[in-house]
Amino acid sequence: MPDSDTTDDSLEEQVEDLEEKVERLEEENQGRNQLEIRAYDLHIKGSSEDTDMGELLELFSDQMDGLMKQALVGEYQELEEQTLHGHLFGDD
C-alpha cells in the first residue's frame, strides 16, 4: 500500500503539470482572439491581442447594430423615392 506522502507528492506534481499546460495554452492563444459577425450582406471581422472574446463580441455587436440601422434607413429612403417617383410620374 503506498504511503500518503508519496500519493500527495504525486498529486501535487500532477497539479503543477496541469497548471503549466494551462499557462502554455493561454500563452499560445494570447493575441489570437478573432471574431466575425455576419447579417444579411453586412459583416464585421476583427481580432485583438489585448481584448477578450466577451469584450470583442460586445464591441462588434454594437457596431453591427449601427450598420444594420444605417442599412435599414437606406432601404426605407430608397422605397420612399420609388414611391414618390411613382406618384409624380405615374405608376407603369
N, C-alpha and C positions, 0 to 999 in steps of 0.2 A: 504494500500500500504506500503510495507516495506521501511524503510529509507535506504539511500545509505550507511551509516556507517555499518549497520547490514549486508548488502549484501557484502560489501568489506571485512568485518571480516570473513564472511562465505567463500568467495573465497580464502582468504589468508590461512584459515585453511585447505581447500581442497588442495591447492597447497603444503602446508607443509606436509600433509598426503601423497600425491603422491611422494614428494621428499624422504620422509622417506622410503616408499615402494621400490622405485628405489634403494636407498642405501642398504637396506636389501637384495634385489635380487642380487645386484652386489657383496655383501659380501658372499652370499651363493654360487654364481657361481665362485668366485675367486679361482684359483688353479685347475679348472676343465676343462681347455682348452685341449681337446683331438682331435687328428686328425689321420686319417688313409687314405693312398693313395694306390690304387691297380692298377697295369697294368700287364696284362698277368699273369705270375706266380710270379711276384715280388710284394712285398708290404712293406710299411713302416708304423709303428704305433708308436705314442708317445703322450706325454702330457707335459704340463708345468704349473707351478703356476705363473711364472713371465711374460711369453711371451704371447702376444695377438694372436688371431687366424690368423691375416694377416701375422705376422712375422713367425708363425709356418708354414703356408702354403708356404711362400717363401722359408724357410729353407728346408722343406720337398720336395718341387718341385725340388730344386737344387740337393738334394740327389737322388731323383728318376731319374732325368735326367742322373746323373752319373752312377747309377746302370743299367739303360737301355742301355747306351752306352757300358758299360762293357759286358753286356749280348749279345749285338749285335756283338761285336768284337769276343766273344767266339763262337757264331754261325757261323760267317764267317770263323774263323780258323778251325772249325770242318768240314765245307763244303770243304775248301781247302785241308785238309788232306784226305778226302774221294775221292776228285777228283785226287789228287796226287797218292793215293794208287791205284785208278782205272787205271791210266796211267802206273804206274810201274808194276803192277801185272795183267793187263788186266781186261777189264770190263766183268763181267759174268752176 
